[in-house]
Every structure is written in structure tokens, then in C-alpha cells.
């Protein structure tokens, strides 16, 4: 589109300031809704709500209409009961730091929704709580929505005598503004390409979980690098699995079950995103 071409000519800081006016970019959002097949006639409240009031124009946050399916997929991947996963989803949902605390941080942000919606990322929280990894790697920070959940899971793990830390990668140092000071002690953001910085950052560490939520072209490299530094149990998570088959192919290569979930947004024009996970275990050494 012409708008996209014009935006590409602007410096990054100018594009970032422009994005803060996204609630008023009605024409662009109307085109987005139409491209997804959303119908003003069939669902006027959802379409008009998005076009007139929603600040998001590239990545979308929403509640899930099929969260029960996410619970089932996560439970199968982890080898625990759906009740255990549902309890952990509820733990995150009822957490005051993730609720009222974040609401205060976004209250005056014109480019962010007034209510923080984690959606499929609740699965990341549950995985971190069940696996209790010493090190989690996250590639792609953006606002810090996933970082907040992972850091809160690690904080709760530490309270239960299972400490860990999060190493997050992004190219731009203005990312991660959503992460509050209370969670930053266990966080190491690195603003560099994973191809340059991932292997040195995790050298000598035991990675128990990696969440890829960035450039699909880097997915295979990131997964394989994490495998080279894996703990006894490593969860590889595709944050947007429909953008790359790298995790599926790696699971097939290693004979590891591949667990896939496509979400169904509640009251949103988006057709939804996806999550996939494969859990790799090192063979036990014989005595």
C-alpha cells in the first residue's frame, strides 16, 4: 500500500511516534479488517470497535474464545493434567502485578490497549512454571508482553526455591517498556541480532526454554543453538508457528512430538495466531 511505502521512507523514531496515533488511523484499520474477511454487516460491533478505538495495527492482542484447547495442548506437551495447566493460567490471570500493576503502566499510553491481554502467551507462563528452567531465552521483545509473563513465572519459581533468569533479544533498545521495575532483576535484555549474540550469551548455560517470536528466517538457527546448550529438558516454543515450519521439521528430525495450537480470537477481526511447542530431552547416561 502507498501508506506502507511512505512509512518505509521515514526514520524509525518518526515511525514509532506515528504509531502512537494508531487509534485514529481509521482507513488503515478498515483495510486490515477487510483483508481478514471481517464483515461490518455480520459483526458490526467487533469491526467498528476495532476500526474506531483499537490502537493495534500490526500485532494484535485479544482474549481467546478457545482457551480450553490451549489448555489441552499445553498439558499434552508438558505431560501434566489439564487441571494443572488451567490452574496456572488462573494464577497468572489473578496475579495483581500482571493485572492492576500493568493496568497502571498502560493507562496513559495512547498506543496500547487499556487492558493487557495475554491470550496464547498464558501457555508460556504455564511451561515456565512446570519446567522451572534455569535459563529462558526469548527472541523478540516488542512491548514486553511475553517478557512480563515469563519473568513473573520465574519470580514465582524463585520463591519456591527454583531460581532462573530470562535472556531476551531484540534489535531496538526502546523495546520492553512494559516490564516493571519489580521484575527486572531477573532479566537480561540484549539488543543485538541473535545470529551475532545468542551463542555467546548462553555459552556455559543450561537453557531450559526458548521462545521464538521474531524473524521467521532466524527460527531454525535459534532452535539449534538452544539445543547445543540445552538443559536435560528443553522446551522450544514457536510464538507464531504459522510463520515458519522450522520447529515442526526439527521435531520430526529428532522424533519429538510437535504440539500445535491455532487460537480463535474473542471479539476481534484477526483470524488468530498460533503457538507450537516441542520438548526435547537428553538421553540419560547409563551407569
C-alpha positions in Angstrom: 0.0 0.0 0.0 1.1 3.6 -0.5 1.0 4.2 3.3 3.4 1.3 3.8 5.8 2.7 1.2 5.7 6.2 2.8 6.3 4.7 6.3 9.4 2.9 5.0 10.9 6.2 4.0 10.6 7.6 7.5 13.3 7.3 10.2 12.5 4.6 12.8 11.8 7.2 15.5 9.3 9.0 13.3 7.5 5.7 12.5 7.4 5.0 16.3 5.8 8.4 17.0 3.4 7.9 14.2 2.3 4.6 15.6 1.0 6.3 18.7 -1.7 7.8 16.6 -3.0 4.4 15.6 -6.3 4.8 17.3 -7.1 7.5 14.7 -5.9 5.6 11.6 -9.4 4.5 10.7 -8.8 4.0 6.9 -5.8 1.7 7.5 -7.7 -0.3 10.1 -10.7 -0.6 7.9 -8.5 -2.1 5.2 -7.0 -4.5 7.7 -10.4 -5.7 8.8 -11.5 -6.2 5.2 -8.3 -8.1 4.4 -9.1 -10.6 7.2 -12.6 -11.1 5.8 -14.3 -9.3 8.8 -17.8 -8.1 7.9 -19.4 -5.0 9.1 -22.8 -6.5 8.3 -22.2 -9.7 10.2 -20.4 -8.3 13.2 -20.8 -4.5 13.3 -19.7 -4.1 17.0 -16.4 -6.0 16.5 -15.5 -4.3 13.3 -16.4 -0.8 14.4 -14.7 -1.3 17.8 -11.5 -2.3 16.0 -11.6 0.5 13.4 -12.6 3.3 15.7 -10.9 2.5 19.0 -8.3 -0.2 18.8 -4.7 1.1 18.8 -3.1 -2.0 17.3 -2.4 -2.1 13.6 0.3 -4.8 13.3 0.5 -7.3 16.1 -2.8 -7.9 17.9 -3.7 -8.9 21.5 -7.1 -10.4 22.4 -8.8 -12.9 24.7 -9.3 -16.4 23.4 -12.6 -18.0 22.5 -10.9 -21.4 22.6 -8.6 -21.2 25.6 -9.7 -24.7 26.7 -8.0 -26.0 23.6 -4.8 -24.2 24.5 -5.0 -25.8 28.0 -5.3 -29.2 26.4 -2.4 -28.7 24.0 -0.2 -27.3 26.7 -1.0 -30.2 29.1 -0.2 -32.8 26.4 3.1 -31.1 25.7 4.2 -30.9 29.3 2.8 -34.3 30.3 0.6 -32.9 33.1 -3.1 -32.8 33.6 -5.3 -30.1 32.0 -6.4 -29.1 35.5 -2.8 -28.3 36.4 -2.4 -26.1 33.4 -5.8 -24.4 33.9 -4.7 -23.6 37.5 -1.6 -22.0 36.3 -3.5 -19.9 33.7 -5.7 -18.8 36.6 -2.7 -18.0 38.7 -1.4 -15.6 36.1 -4.8 -14.1 35.3 -5.4 -13.4 39.0 -1.9 -12.0 39.7 -2.2 -8.4 40.9 1.2 -7.5 39.4 0.0 -8.8 36.0 -3.4 -7.2 36.4 -3.7 -3.9 38.2 0.0 -3.3 38.2 0.2 -3.4 34.4 -3.0 -1.5 34.0 -1.4 1.4 35.7 1.6 1.2 33.3 -0.6 1.4 30.2 -3.2 3.8 31.5 -1.8 6.8 29.6 -0.4 5.0 26.6 -2.3 6.2 23.6 -0.8 3.3 21.5 -1.7 0.5 23.8 -5.0 -1.1 25.0 -6.3 -0.1 28.4 -6.4 -3.7 29.4 -3.5 -6.1 28.9 -4.5 -9.3 27.1 -2.0 -12.2 27.2 -4.0 -14.7 25.1 -1.9 -17.6 23.9 1.0 -16.4 26.0 -0.5 -17.9 29.1 0.9 -21.2 27.8 4.4 -19.7 28.0 3.7 -18.9 31.7 2.5 -22.4 32.4 5.5 -24.0 30.7 7.9 -21.9 32.7 6.1 -22.8 35.9 6.1 -26.5 35.2 9.6 -26.9 33.8 11.3 -24.5 36.2 14.1 -23.7 33.8 17.4 -22.1 35.0 17.5 -20.1 31.8 14.8 -19.0 29.4 15.7 -17.3 26.1 13.2 -15.1 24.3 13.8 -13.7 20.9 11.6 -10.7 20.0 10.6 -8.4 22.9 8.4 -5.7 21.3 6.3 -4.1 24.2 7.4 -6.8 26.6 4.1 -8.7 26.9 5.7 -12.1 26.8 8.7 -10.9 28.9 6.4 -9.8 31.7 4.7 -13.2 31.9 8.0 -15.2 31.8 9.6 -13.0 34.4 6.7 -13.3 36.7 6.8 -17.1 36.3 10.5 -17.1 37.1 9.9 -14.9 40.1 7.3 -17.3 41.5 9.7 -20.2 40.8 12.4 -18.5 42.8 10.0 -18.1 45.7 9.7 -21.9 45.6 13.5 -22.3 45.6 13.8 -22.8 41.8 15.5 -19.6 40.6 16.0 -18.8 36.9 16.6 -15.9 34.6 15.3 -14.6 31.3 17.6 -13.5 28.4 15.6 -11.6 25.8 16.8 -10.4 22.4 15.7 -7.6 20.2 17.3 -5.2 17.8 16.0 -2.0 19.3 16.7 -0.7 22.8 13.3 1.0 23.2 11.6 -2.4 23.4 10.3 -3.9 26.6 8.8 -0.7 28.2 6.0 -2.8 29.7 8.3 -4.7 32.1 8.0 -3.1 35.6 11.0 -2.5 37.9 9.8 -5.3 40.2 10.6 -7.9 37.5 13.8 -6.5 36.0 16.3 -8.2 38.5 16.0 -11.5 36.7 16.0 -10.0 33.2 18.9 -9.6 30.7 17.7 -7.8 27.6 20.3 -7.9 24.8 19.7 -5.5 21.9 21.5 -7.3 19.0 20.9 -9.9 16.3 20.6 -13.4 17.7 22.9 -14.6 14.9 25.6 -12.4 16.5 24.8 -12.5 20.2 22.8 -15.7 21.0 25.6 -18.3 21.2 28.0 -16.1 23.3 25.2 -15.1 25.6 24.2 -18.7 26.5 27.7 -20.2 26.4 28.2 -22.3 29.5 24.5 -22.0 30.5 21.8 -24.7 30.5 18.8 -23.4 28.5 15.5 -25.0 29.6 13.2 -23.0 27.4 13.4 -20.8 24.3 10.5 -18.8 22.9 11.0 -17.7 19.3 8.8 -14.7 18.5 10.8 -12.7 16.0 12.1 -13.0 12.4 11.0 -16.4 11.0 14.2 -16.6 9.0 16.2 -17.0 12.2 13.9 -19.6 13.8 15.9 -22.7 12.8 19.2 -21.1 13.8 17.8 -20.1 17.2 16.3 -23.5 17.9 19.5 -25.4 17.0 21.7 -23.0 19.0 19.5 -23.6 22.1 19.7 -27.4 21.5 23.5 -27.1 21.6 23.2 -25.5 25.1 20.2 -27.5 26.3 19.4 -28.5 29.9 18.2 -32.0 30.5 14.8 -30.9 29.3 14.3 -28.1 26.8 11.1 -26.6 25.6 11.3 -24.9 22.2 8.3 -22.7 21.6 7.2 -21.1 18.3 5.4 -17.9 19.3 3.8 -17.5 15.8 4.1 -21.1 14.5 2.2 -20.4 11.2 5.1 -18.2 10.0 7.7 -21.0 10.0 7.9 -24.8 9.7 11.3 -24.8 11.4 10.1 -26.2 14.7 8.0 -28.9 13.0 10.9 -30.0 10.9 13.3 -30.1 13.9 10.8 -32.2 15.9 10.5 -34.6 13.0 14.2 -34.8 12.7 14.6 -35.7 16.4 11.5 -37.8 16.8 9.9 -35.4 19.2 6.1 -34.8 19.4 5.1 -31.5 17.8 2.2 -29.8 19.6 0.3 -27.0 17.6 -2.4 -24.6 18.6 -4.2 -22.1 16.5 -6.1 -19.6 18.5 -9.6 -18.2 17.9 -9.9 -14.6 19.0 -12.8 -13.4 21.0 -14.4 -10.2 19.6 -11.6 -9.3 17.2 -11.2 -9.0 13.4 -8.0 -11.1 13.3 -8.3 -14.7 12.2 -5.9 -15.6 15.0 -2.3 -16.6 15.5 -0.6 -19.8 16.7 1.7 -21.4 19.1 3.7 -24.7 18.9 6.0 -26.5 21.2 8.4 -29.4 21.1 10.1 -30.7 24.3 13.5 -32.2 23.8 15.1 -34.4 26.5 18.7 -35.5 26.7 19.1 -39.3 27.0 20.0 -40.4 30.4 23.6 -41.7 30.8 23.8 -45.3 31.8 25.6 -46.1 35.0 
